[in-house]
Amino acid sequence: MAVDLRLVVIVMVLVPVILASYLLFPIDPSLRWALYILLLVAIAWTVIRNLHQGAMGVPPLRPPEDGERHASGELTKLAMSLRRADRGLKYSQMIVALRVRNAFLEKVRSNRGLDHQELTSLMGDPEKRSGIVHDPLILRFLAATAEEDLLFSKVTTREPLLRGVSRGESFSDIIGRVVSAMEAWN
């Protein structure tokens, strides 16, 4: 932190005056204390003024430029998995689909007030599952993403699980439609 020139001048003027008044001139002690207080007030004023100018001189916050943005955490991992899944990597497709499935099952569990055992038995039985989830798109997705289907071949465009899926449709388009249906579900 740079030393303010005004502070140096005040100290260089007032300190010798106070010392001279104390040593050379027999002055009233109340006047001497007034000079001490004047010195402290001058120093405090200079310090407060410097702090205020420093606080006012801070540049405003700005959003980071595109090159500066750096996301981290779970959202970044999911976005990376989705990009890999879009390129056709089966393991990444399985990871993304299972994350979407688990998030939806948690929504079902919390909306219906079920515990984990009840939810597991409910999702294991297709008739009970269709009694709660009426959307056929979500039902097909849940059936295709059953825990036993580790290769997850039914959700890819090889076997058209979802109606209207063309062979050229990307995985993120398919998952996007499923997530939209899941968000609308209540």
N, C-alpha and C positions, 0 to 999 in steps of 0.2 A: 504494500500500500504506500503510495507516495505521500510525503509529508507536505502539508499545505504551507505555502509561503506566509500566509497571514498568521498562522499559528506561530511560526518561527519569529516573526516580527513582534508579535504581542509578547511572547516570552522574553525576547531580547530587550524589549523596552521595559516591561513591568518588573521583571526580576531585578535588574540593577536599581530601579527606583525603590523597590521594597528593601533591598539590601542596604542601599545608601541611607534610606530613612531610618533603618534600624541601627546601623552602625555610626553614621555621621551626625545625624540630627536627633536630638532627643524629642520625639513626637509623642503625642498622646497615644496610648495603647488602643483606644477605640478607632483612631484613624489608621493605625497599622493594620488592625483587623479588617477594616473597610478595604484597604489595598489588597489584602489577601483574598478577600471575597471577590473583589473586582478581577483579580487575576484568575481565580477559579471560574467565574462567570464567562470571562473572555475565552478561556480554553474550552469550556463546555459548549459555548455558542459555536465556536469554530468546529468542534468535533460533530455536533449535531447537524450543522450546515453541510459538512462533508458527507455525512451519512445520508442526508436527505438528497443531495445531488447525486450520490452514487445509486440510490434507489430509483430516482427518477430517470437516470441515464441508462437503465437496463433496456435492451431492445425487446420489443414485444415478441411473444411466442408466435411461431409460425408453423404451419403443418410441414412435416418433412417432405422433401422432394421425392420423386419416384425412386431415384437411385438410393436414397437414404432409408427407405422403408425396409424394415426387417421384422417379419413376423416370426414368432416362436411359439412353441408349445404344441398342444394337442391339435389346434386348428391347422397349423402348418403341416403336421404329420398327416392329417386327414386330407388336406388339399394335395399333398404330394402323392398319397395313395390314390386319390381320384384321378390325377393326371396319369399315373402309371396304369390304372384300370382302363382309362380311355384308350391307351395304346394297346390294350388287349391282354395285359398280363393277368392271368387267372388268379394268382394269389392276392394281388391288389384288389381285384374285383370282389374276391371273397371277403377281404378285410373291410372294404367299404360297405358291402351289403350287410355284413354281420353287425357293423356299427349302426347302420340305419335300422336294422331289425331290432337290435337291443334298445335303441332309443325309443322306437315305437312301442315295444313291449313295456318299457318303463312308463310310457304315457298311458297305456291301457291299465297297467297295475295301479297307478296313482289315481286315474279317473274313476275306476271301478272299486277302489278300496280293497284290492286283493293283496294277499301276501305272496311271497315268491313260490311257495308250494302250490297254491291255488292257480297261479298263473301258469306254472309248468304243466299241471294236469290239464288246464283249459286249452293251452296251445298244442298239447299232444293229441287231442281229440278233434278231428276236422269238423264234426257236427257242432260241438260246443264253440269252437273257434268261429264258425260262420254265424253262430247265434249272437256273438258280440260284435264281430267285424263284418259289416254287411257289404262292404265294397269288394267287388270281385278282383280288382287289380291288387289290392292289399292282400287278399286271401291267397292269390296265386303267388305273390311275392313271399309271403310267410311260408307257404308250402315249399317253395323252391329253396328257401334259405334255412331249411331245417338243419339242425346241428349235425345230422348224420351226413349231409351232402357236402363233404369237405372240398370236393373239386368244383362245386358250384356251377356245374355245366348248364343247368336249366335257366339261369338268368342271362346268360350270354346270348348273343344273337344267333348262335348255332341252332338252338332249339327255341323257336319263338314262344317264349313263355307268355309274353304280353301281347295282346291283340294290337295290331297296327305297327308292330316293330318290324322294320325292314332290315335287311342284312347290313345296310350301310349306316344304320343308326348307332350313334356312339353310346357307350355305357353310361356316360353322365346324363345323356338325354333320357335313357330308361330310368335311371335312379332319380332324376329330376321329376319325372312324372309320378313315380311311386311316392316320393317325399311330398309332393303337392297333394296327393290323395291322402297321405297320412296326416298332413297338417290340417286338412279339411275335416278329417274324421273327429267325431266327438262322442 
